[in-house]
Amino acid sequence: MATFDQELDARGLNCPLPILRARKSITGLGGGQVLRILATDPGSVKDFEAFCRQTGNELLSSSQNDGAFEFLIRKAS
């Protein structure tokens, strides 16, 4: 199991709320720390890929388990 510093439960939220909440959460992290996000919006897969490209943060993993998508994002240092 991957380790993370903070978790954001965005299940049940639709675009753009998961991205907006993730942006707010990641702002509070230090460089190199990892945010785990759980989301149910199928569009969040492409949204988080684009979010990481635009912000310079690293998408460590993107997976789907039990109807939810899980993303691990490392904040740029």
Buried (B, 14 or more C-beta within 10 A) or exposed (E): EEEBBBEBEBBEBEBBBBBEBBEEBBEEBEEEBBBBBBBBBEBBBEBBEEBBEEBEBBBBEBEEEEEBBBBBBBBEE
